[in-house]
Amino acid sequence: MTQTLARSLLSCIAFAPLSGTYARVPQPFTVAEEIGLAHFGDPYTAETQATGFSPDGNYFAAHTERGRLDLNRPEAALRIYRTQDVLGFLGHPQGSPPPPPVWTFRRSTADSGPIITHWRWLADSSGIAYLERGTNGSNRLVLAELKQKTIEPLTPHGQTIKAFDIRDRNHYVYALADLRLQQQAMAERKTAAVLGTGRALTDLLFPADQNPQVAAWADRSELWAVVDGKRFQIKDQSTGRPVVLFAGATLLSILGLTENYGDQIIALVKAAGGFALFFVVTQGLRERADVWVVVAAIVATGVIHTLSPTRGRTAGAVRARSAMASAVSPCAESMRRSTMFSSPSGSTA
């Protein structure tokens, strides 16, 4: 419901000035235009929600990503709108320009996307935290503060953050991909032979020291926290060893303060299906049961996508969505009628 409402709202803002207007001469759709075409959220891995209201309902943000030929890399953008500005426009859409966003920031930090993932509002609606993709598949935790309009990295460059939860810039926790994968690979390169028994095929074909992106595939993570601005690794008090997360690193992202639970679960099932497909391709169909693993993963993805709703967490966001719904409905109907009945001989867009 939230995603549908927000997308309808953005459609009204984006296309209201174009109602009843058509291009006189059809233009060919080129490859360059396809690369520069922006899409909402992340339709491929579901790691990024398209829209989200702030907990107090005063703002909502929209995420888009497109390709930049001049940079030869993708560019992600987050646009933050004030709810009351949009409601005012929807009440009198004729003759008034759509409201501009309060703040728009763009990031293009890697040669492949998605650039911005797992973004979420802070509990006090003061900003948005997200994971930003870097080189070699790494990503870091970043905080975008709305009042100051500043972007501040919260974790070092080059690390791979698997999941996080955050209260503010001085209080957050995150799962860091285990650095011992690279250390082990570097040590093995100095030995005459490496024992492959019991090892994953990917570890042998793609050693972590030569392929840093392998850290993003690994399920082993260590837990770190920042409390009152002080960073430290969380360790078991009885043994003194670091707390290690496996599947819990992903569950931390799901159970965090985010609204797109359905998308997160879908992403998990897709990842499981992708791993099963990779296993079948690399290891071969040794047993008939391997095929059913892939089929079950694909079917489960469809079932979860159908049954999992997205629910808001706060009363402010619920009130904002209700107000938007009543405002968007007549706007959408007006656009539909204009599209159906306006003459194609109108002014050129």
C-alpha angles and dihedrals in degrees: 000000000000094000093046093049094047093048091050089050093051090048090055091050095045101042105028092093089052097053110131094008125115136175113257096213121040112239124211116248107236132200090247090056091049090053091050094047110117123221129196117247121335111307092179107055102007090229092130129050117221099223140005138180120227114250092252092049094235095112141026130195132212125203124209135169132195140164123264114208092188090057097032090225140082124272124211123200134191117199118194118202131190109240096219092052091055093045089053091051093048090052091057107019096154115093097358126101118240113265115262119237118266089231136000124189128180130201130193105169104141140040092240134038169284089059099181117040139167093014118176140170121254114248092251092049090239096126150334128265122202146157114258120205118233138174122320093014095299123139136190136203113257132185122209110196115206101203096049093031090223133141117215127181111225099190131045121272116261097030122117114231112198099186141343148185125203143189099180140325092289099043123052143117130214143177113238121201109252109266091203089081090071093039091053092048091051091050092049091054089065094055126087094232139010123216108231099185110122093005125124114254091234091058090058098041097041110032112199096235091059095036110040091178088072087079088068090057095049119100096206114098138164124225121241131176141190116211121178088349094304117122121212141156116249111237136182106262093213097051104019090229123133118266106251124206126199118167086354089075090066093040088055088063092048095047093044124103097284134124102214099079092142093054091047093052091047089052090052092052091046090051090051090049091048091051090050091051091049090050092051093049096047101035100032130230097297095156133027090233090069090069092052090053089060093044091049092051092051093046092047090053091056093046094049092046089054099044105034114091125194114236131191122238106210137052091233093058091045092053091047092051091049092052091046092050094055091046098044096050097069091040092053091046091050091051091048093052092045091052092048100044108024116107115253088224093077125121119305116262 
